[in-house]
């Protein structure tokens, strides 16, 4: 991940509804949730939810998969791991291997 991508991901998470969406999808795990269920669970109208889902997708924090007329969203744990790795790249006095267990502990192989 580069600086521009990290800024985009952080900006995406810097909005309350998008942060709620991301956390909801992390909680849902690999099964994810259909867009309509996300909107209903968060109490937002579908077109507003759709706009937030688009921003999160563009930031590589969630993935979308079409199932007929439904779009199912899942948290993109690889994108999240990349963001964490970028943020912690120079941690521990320039010894990022010391931080790798932290990154692996907070992400899953979903």
ROROBA-690259 format. One record per atom (N, C-alpha, C, CB): residue in one letter; x negated, y, z. Coordinates in steps of 0.02 Angstrom, whole numbers. Glycine has a CB too. Layout:
BEGIN
["a"; [X; Y; Z]]
...
END
This chain:
BEGIN
["x"; [-43; -58; 0]]
["x"; [0; 0; 0]]
["x"; [-45; 62; 0]]
["x"; [48; 0; 61]]
["x"; [-24; 112; -38]]
["x"; [-62; 174; -39]]
["x"; [-25; 228; 0]]
["x"; [-75; 196; -112]]
["x"; [-55; 286; 4]]
["x"; [-28; 340; 44]]
["x"; [42; 361; 21]]
["x"; [-74; 400; 42]]
["x"; [51; 368; -44]]
["x"; [116; 390; -72]]
["x"; [170; 338; -55]]
["x"; [111; 400; -149]]
["x"; [155; 275; -62]]
["x"; [203; 222; -46]]
["x"; [220; 222; 29]]
["x"; [177; 153; -67]]
["x"; [170; 232; 71]]
["x"; [181; 234; 143]]
["x"; [225; 294; 161]]
["x"; [115; 238; 180]]
["x"; [213; 351; 131]]
["x"; [255; 410; 144]]
["x"; [327; 396; 124]]
["x"; [228; 471; 107]]
["x"; [336; 363; 67]]
["x"; [404; 346; 44]]
["x"; [439; 299; 92]]
["x"; [401; 315; -25]]
["x"; [403; 249; 116]]
["x"; [433; 200; 163]]
["x"; [450; 234; 229]]
["x"; [385; 141; 175]]
["x"; [405; 276; 254]]
["x"; [418; 311; 317]]
["x"; [476; 360; 310]]
["x"; [355; 347; 341]]
["x"; [480; 394; 253]]
["x"; [535; 440; 241]]
["x"; [601; 402; 238]]
["x"; [524; 479; 175]]
["x"; [600; 343; 207]]
["x"; [660; 303; 203]]
["x"; [684; 283; 273]]
["x"; [648; 240; 161]]
["x"; [638; 265; 316]]
["x"; [656; 245; 384]]
["x"; [670; 305; 429]]
["x"; [601; 202; 414]]
["x"; [653; 365; 406]]
["x"; [661; 425; 446]]
["x"; [731; 454; 446]]
["x"; [614; 476; 423]]
["x"; [779; 417; 420]]
["x"; [849; 438; 419]]
["x"; [888; 387; 460]]
["x"; [877; 444; 346]]
["x"; [933; 410; 503]]
["x"; [967; 367; 551]]
["x"; [1003; 307; 520]]
["x"; [1016; 408; 590]]
["x"; [1043; 318; 470]]
["x"; [1080; 263; 439]]
["x"; [1034; 213; 406]]
["x"; [1131; 289; 388]]
["x"; [983; 237; 372]]
["x"; [936; 191; 338]]
["x"; [897; 151; 390]]
["x"; [888; 230; 293]]
["x"; [879; 181; 445]]
["x"; [845; 143; 498]]
["x"; [893; 90; 525]]
["x"; [821; 190; 555]]
["x"; [956; 107; 535]]
["x"; [1005; 58; 558]]
["x"; [1014; 1; 508]]
["x"; [1073; 93; 570]]
["x"; [1015; 17; 443]]
["x"; [1020; -34; 391]]
["x"; [961; -81; 394]]
["x"; [1025; -2; 321]]
["x"; [901; -53; 398]]
["x"; [841; -94; 399]]
["x"; [841; -140; 460]]
["x"; [778; -51; 399]]
["x"; [857; -113; 518]]
["x"; [859; -154; 579]]
["x"; [912; -209; 574]]
["x"; [872; -110; 640]]
["x"; [969; -192; 545]]
["x"; [1023; -242; 536]]
["x"; [999; -299; 491]]
["x"; [1086; -208; 507]]
["x"; [964; -282; 437]]
["x"; [940; -333; 391]]
["x"; [884; -375; 422]]
["x"; [916; -301; 327]]
["x"; [842; -344; 463]]
["x"; [791; -383; 498]]
["x"; [825; -433; 544]]
["x"; [743; -336; 539]]
["x"; [877; -411; 578]]
["x"; [915; -454; 623]]
["x"; [949; -511; 584]]
["x"; [967; -414; 663]]
["x"; [974; -496; 525]]
["x"; [1009; -547; 484]]
["x"; [962; -601; 459]]
["x"; [1044; -514; 425]]
["x"; [898; -587; 455]]
["x"; [850; -637; 433]]
["x"; [853; -650; 359]]
["x"; [860; -701; 470]]
["x"; [828; -708; 338]]
["x"; [823; -722; 266]]
["x"; [890; -728; 230]]
["x"; [785; -786; 256]]
["x"; [944; -740; 267]]
["x"; [1010; -745; 235]]
["x"; [1034; -676; 212]]
["x"; [1061; -775; 284]]
["x"; [1011; -623; 245]]
["x"; [1031; -556; 225]]
["x"; [1105; -544; 234]]
["x"; [1011; -543; 154]]
["x"; [1129; -491; 203]]
["x"; [1199; -472; 207]]
["x"; [1222; -441; 141]]
["x"; [1212; -424; 265]]
["x"; [1285; -454; 122]]
["x"; [1312; -418; 64]]
["x"; [1320; -344; 79]]
["x"; [1381; -449; 44]]
["x"; [1317; -303; 28]]
["x"; [1322; -230; 36]]
["x"; [1384; -210; 74]]
["x"; [1320; -196; -31]]
["x"; [1441; -240; 58]]
["x"; [1503; -223; 92]]
["x"; [1501; -237; 166]]
["x"; [1560; -260; 61]]
["x"; [1470; -292; 186]]
["x"; [1463; -309; 256]]
["x"; [1419; -259; 293]]
["x"; [1436; -380; 265]]
["x"; [1366; -236; 259]]
["x"; [1321; -187; 289]]
["x"; [1360; -123; 303]]
["x"; [1260; -173; 243]]
["x"; [1398; -100; 253]]
["x"; [1437; -39; 262]]
["x"; [1488; -47; 318]]
["x"; [1474; -22; 196]]
["x"; [1522; -104; 321]]
["x"; [1572; -115; 372]]
["x"; [1541; -118; 442]]
["x"; [1610; -180; 358]]
["x"; [1486; -153; 449]]
["x"; [1454; -160; 515]]
["x"; [1428; -93; 541]]
["x"; [1396; -210; 511]]
["x"; [1407; -49; 495]]
["x"; [1380; 15; 516]]
["x"; [1432; 71; 515]]
["x"; [1322; 34; 472]]
["x"; [1492; 55; 491]]
["x"; [1546; 105; 489]]
["x"; [1534; 163; 442]]
["x"; [1556; 132; 558]]
["x"; [1504; 147; 384]]
["x"; [1493; 198; 333]]
["x"; [1531; 178; 270]]
["x"; [1417; 208; 318]]
["x"; [1550; 228; 230]]
["x"; [1585; 213; 167]]
["x"; [1537; 180; 119]]
["x"; [1616; 277; 137]]
["x"; [1564; 139; 74]]
["x"; [1521; 99; 31]]
["x"; [1475; 139; -14]]
["x"; [1562; 54; -11]]
["x"; [1500; 194; -42]]
["x"; [1456; 232; -88]]
["x"; [1399; 265; -49]]
["x"; [1496; 285; -127]]
["x"; [1411; 284; 13]]
["x"; [1357; 311; 55]]
["x"; [1307; 257; 72]]
["x"; [1385; 343; 120]]
["x"; [1333; 198; 90]]
["x"; [1289; 141; 104]]
["x"; [1247; 124; 43]]
["x"; [1330; 80; 128]]
["x"; [1279; 125; -15]]
["x"; [1244; 109; -77]]
["x"; [1185; 156; -89]]
["x"; [1292; 112; -136]]
["x"; [1195; 220; -76]]
["x"; [1141; 269; -85]]
["x"; [1083; 254; -37]]
["x"; [1167; 341; -74]]
["x"; [1099; 237; 25]]
["x"; [1047; 221; 74]]
["x"; [1011; 156; 55]]
["x"; [1077; 214; 144]]
["x"; [1048; 107; 31]]
["x"; [1018; 43; 10]]
["x"; [970; 54; -49]]
["x"; [1072; -8; -10]]
["x"; [988; 99; -94]]
["x"; [945; 114; -151]]
["x"; [879; 144; -128]]
["x"; [981; 163; -200]]
["x"; [881; 191; -81]]
["x"; [820; 222; -55]]
["x"; [776; 169; -22]]
["x"; [837; 278; -4]]
["x"; [805; 126; 18]]
["x"; [767; 73; 52]]
["x"; [737; 23; 2]]
["x"; [810; 36; 103]]
["x"; [775; 8; -51]]
["x"; [749; -37; -103]]
["x"; [690; -6; -139]]
["x"; [805; -54; -154]]
["x"; [695; 57; -155]]
["x"; [642; 91; -191]]
["x"; [579; 97; -148]]
["x"; [664; 160; -212]]
["x"; [587; 95; -83]]
["x"; [529; 100; -38]]
["x"; [499; 32; -22]]
["x"; [549; 135; 26]]
["x"; [524; -21; -53]]
["x"; [499; -90; -43]]
["x"; [510; -116; 28]]
["x"; [426; -94; -60]]
["x"; [561; -90; 62]]
["x"; [576; -115; 129]]
["x"; [634; -165; 129]]
["x"; [593; -57; 174]]
["x"; [674; -165; 76]]
["x"; [727; -215; 69]]
["x"; [729; -239; -2]]
["x"; [797; -186; 90]]
["x"; [759; -297; -11]]
["x"; [768; -327; -78]]
["x"; [841; -338; -91]]
["x"; [728; -393; -85]]
["x"; [860; -333; -154]]
["x"; [929; -345; -175]]
["x"; [932; -405; -222]]
["x"; [959; -282; -209]]
["x"; [982; -446; -213]]
["x"; [993; -503; -258]]
["x"; [1067; -506; -275]]
["x"; [969; -570; -225]]
["x"; [1081; -508; -339]]
["x"; [1150; -510; -362]]
["x"; [1176; -581; -357]]
["x"; [1156; -485; -435]]
["x"; [1237; -587; -328]]
["x"; [1273; -650; -323]]
["x"; [1342; -639; -354]]
["x"; [1277; -676; -249]]
["x"; [1348; -648; -419]]
["x"; [1411; -633; -452]]
["x"; [1424; -559; -450]]
["x"; [1469; -673; -420]]
["x"; [1479; -540; -418]]
["x"; [1497; -469; -412]]
["x"; [1470; -436; -348]]
["x"; [1572; -461; -415]]
["x"; [1437; -476; -307]]
["x"; [1412; -453; -243]]
["x"; [1336; -444; -247]]
["x"; [1431; -501; -187]]
["x"; [1311; -395; -211]]
["x"; [1239; -387; -204]]
["x"; [1221; -401; -131]]
["x"; [1215; -315; -226]]
["x"; [1176; -448; -121]]
["x"; [1154; -467; -54]]
["x"; [1086; -436; -42]]
["x"; [1151; -546; -45]]
["x"; [1079; -405; 16]]
["x"; [1017; -371; 34]]
["x"; [982; -409; 90]]
["x"; [1030; -298; 54]]
["x"; [916; -410; 87]]
["x"; [875; -439; 139]]
["x"; [817; -391; 154]]
["x"; [848; -510; 119]]
["x"; [792; -394; 216]]
["x"; [733; -355; 233]]
["x"; [674; -385; 195]]
["x"; [721; -355; 311]]
["x"; [633; -342; 166]]
["x"; [573; -364; 132]]
["x"; [516; -362; 182]]
["x"; [557; -319; 69]]
["x"; [505; -418; 215]]
["x"; [455; -421; 268]]
["x"; [385; -412; 241]]
["x"; [461; -487; 305]]
["x"; [372; -430; 179]]
["x"; [306; -418; 150]]
["x"; [294; -342; 143]]
["x"; [300; -453; 80]]
["x"; [345; -306; 121]]
["x"; [339; -233; 116]]
["x"; [329; -201; 184]]
["x"; [400; -204; 82]]
["x"; [365; -226; 234]]
["x"; [358; -200; 302]]
["x"; [288; -215; 329]]
["x"; [412; -231; 348]]
["x"; [264; -276; 316]]
["x"; [197; -295; 338]]
["x"; [144; -250; 304]]
["x"; [183; -370; 322]]
["x"; [155; -235; 240]]
["x"; [109; -190; 204]]
["x"; [108; -121; 235]]
["x"; [128; -186; 130]]
["x"; [166; -96; 255]]
["x"; [170; -31; 288]]
["x"; [132; -32; 354]]
["x"; [243; -11; 298]]
["x"; [144; -83; 394]]
["x"; [108; -89; 458]]
["x"; [33; -94; 448]]
["x"; [134; -149; 497]]
["x"; [13; -133; 398]]
["x"; [-58; -141; 385]]
["x"; [-89; -74; 364]]
["x"; [-70; -194; 329]]
["x"; [-53; -37; 323]]
["x"; [-78; 29; 302]]
["x"; [-86; 75; 363]]
["x"; [-31; 61; 250]]
["x"; [-35; 76; 406]]
["x"; [-37; 120; 464]]
["x"; [-92; 101; 513]]
["x"; [29; 119; 499]]
["x"; [-109; 37; 515]]
["x"; [-158; 13; 564]]
["x"; [-226; -2; 532]]
["x"; [-133; -48; 599]]
["x"; [-233; 18; 469]]
["x"; [-293; 2; 430]]
["x"; [-359; 20; 465]]
["x"; [-289; 36; 364]]
["x"; [-360; 77; 496]]
["x"; [-422; 101; 526]]
["x"; [-420; 99; 603]]
["x"; [-436; 172; 504]]
["x"; [-377; 56; 629]]
["x"; [-370; 54; 702]]
["x"; [-431; 20; 733]]
["x"; [-306; 16; 721]]
["x"; [-432; 23; 797]]
["x"; [-484; -13; 836]]
["x"; [-554; 7; 815]]
["x"; [-476; -88; 829]]
["x"; [-564; 73; 807]]
["x"; [-629; 99; 790]]
["x"; [-656; 71; 724]]
["x"; [-678; 84; 846]]
["x"; [-610; 65; 675]]
["x"; [-631; 41; 609]]
["x"; [-638; -34; 603]]
["x"; [-694; 73; 591]]
["x"; [-609; -71; 650]]
["x"; [-613; -144; 649]]
["x"; [-542; -172; 644]]
["x"; [-650; -171; 712]]
["x"; [-512; -170; 583]]
["x"; [-442; -189; 576]]
["x"; [-428; -263; 592]]
["x"; [-420; -176; 506]]
["x"; [-478; -305; 592]]
["x"; [-466; -376; 610]]
["x"; [-440; -383; 681]]
["x"; [-530; -416; 601]]
["x"; [-458; -335; 724]]
["x"; [-433; -337; 793]]
["x"; [-358; -324; 796]]
["x"; [-470; -287; 836]]
["x"; [-332; -287; 747]]
["x"; [-261; -270; 746]]
["x"; [-219; -320; 707]]
["x"; [-251; -201; 716]]
["x"; [-250; -363; 669]]
["x"; [-212; -411; 628]]
["x"; [-164; -453; 669]]
["x"; [-260; -457; 592]]
["x"; [-182; -477; 729]]
["x"; [-133; -515; 769]]
["x"; [-70; -474; 786]]
["x"; [-165; -539; 834]]
["x"; [-79; -408; 795]]
["x"; [-21; -366; 809]]
["x"; [26; -365; 749]]
["x"; [-43; -294; 828]]
["x"; [-3; -355; 690]]
["x"; [37; -353; 629]]
["x"; [73; -419; 619]]
["x"; [-7; -336; 569]]
["x"; [38; -474; 627]]
["x"; [68; -540; 618]]
["x"; [121; -555; 671]]
["x"; [14; -594; 619]]
["x"; [112; -529; 731]]
["x"; [160; -542; 784]]
["x"; [227; -506; 773]]
["x"; [131; -520; 852]]
["x"; [225; -447; 741]]
["x"; [287; -409; 732]]
["x"; [320; -421; 665]]
["x"; [274; -336; 739]]
["x"; [292; -463; 624]]
["x"; [323; -481; 561]]
["x"; [332; -556; 559]]
["x"; [282; -456; 500]]
["x"; [380; -577; 519]]
["x"; [392; -648; 513]]
["x"; [380; -670; 441]]
["x"; [463; -667; 537]]
["x"; [381; -733; 430]]
["x"; [373; -760; 361]]
["x"; [441; -770; 329]]
["x"; [333; -826; 362]]
["x"; [483; -719; 333]]
["x"; [551; -723; 305]]
["x"; [548; -715; 230]]
["x"; [596; -668; 336]]
END
